Structures are given as structure tokens and as C-alpha cells.
Amino acid sequence: MIENNVYDFFIVNDDKTLNIEKVLNELKPYLESKVVISYNIKKIIRIAKEYNINIDKYEDCGVISYLLDNGKFSQELSSLIKNYL
């Protein structure tokens, strides 16, 4: 649960770094219950598994682009941004 002051919740060290475990514990219910749309979703899933987060519903922007355009454009992130944003 996010505290009254979001800044205080995320800041744990004097050097102002985020505590990855706290952040992921807050995100876990959303990542496990919603559809996650990302670029390079396989990498995201691999990292999430290291923190016991199971992402079962997902879409990959590169795959979506390939299916929509039949491979006409590169599926690199910079190309997706240029073509779709």
C-alpha cells in the first residue's frame, strides 16, 4: 500500500535509490492480473520470474507490429516509435 507521501515510500537510501523489492511488491498484483504490453516482453518476463512475479497475460509490441504490417518495417524500438507515434 502506498503511504501518504509517495516520495518517502520509494526512497530508502541516503543516495536516493529505489528499493527494487518494495517497488516490485507494489506492482506484483497488477503485473499478475492485467495484460502487460511491452517491447521485448521475453526479457521482462525473465526478470519478473527472478522476483517471483508470474506474467501470464502479455503482448509484445514488436510482434504486434509485424502482424499488422506483415514485416514491412523493422521491429526495432526506434522504428516502432517512428512508424506509430
Helices and strands as residue ranges (DSSP letters): H 6-10, H 20-33, E 36-38, H 41-50, E 58-60, H 61-69, H 77-84
